[in-house]
Structures are given as C-alpha cells and as structure tokens.
C-alpha cells in the first residue's frame, strides 16, 4: 500500500508540473498581446486624464509665478534678506577700511 501511495503521489506531481508548464506557456503567450496594445495606445487606464490634470496644474503654477513680484517673493525668504544685509555690511566694512584688494580676511 505504501508503494502504491508513492506512485500516486509521483503521478500527481507530474500532472501538477505539466499543468503549471501549460499555464505558464499560455500566460507568457498572452503577454506580448498586452504590450502590443499598450504601445498602440489602446490603454484602459486613466493616464490621459492624469496628464490633463497635471498640465492644468503646471499652467496654473506658471501663471502664479509670472504674476508674483520678484522683490516680494525674495523677501518672503528671510535668509535671502539676511544674506543681502550681511553682504552690504561686509561691503561697507571693506570700503570704510580702505581695503580694495578684495581680501576676505574680515569675513
């Protein structure tokens, strides 16, 4: 009985392997058709809708940037103002000390 059970298991293993091989071949055979459809533009996803929304958002951002005042935009970043102030102070120190060689020793 034990030997019969081993033979039955081997038969089922072989049948399972054949079934998996057939399924794999059929599955792989269908893949190029899907790729071919995607290349032709027959997609069923929402990529066109997403691209349209992205383009609208991009146009809105560009228009907002074009309307913005450059000085107001720069002043909204406090580090920019601090850097400009520091640069002016360094320049005034350099000019007042008479150093025209451009050394950066006092920085």
Protein Blocks (a to p, Z undefined) as FASTA:
>chain_A
ZZmmmmmmmmmmmmmmmmmmmmmmmmmmmmmmmmmmmmnopafbfklmmmmmmmmmmmmm
mmmmmmpcfklmmmmpmklmmmmmmmmmmmmmmmmnopanopaklZZ
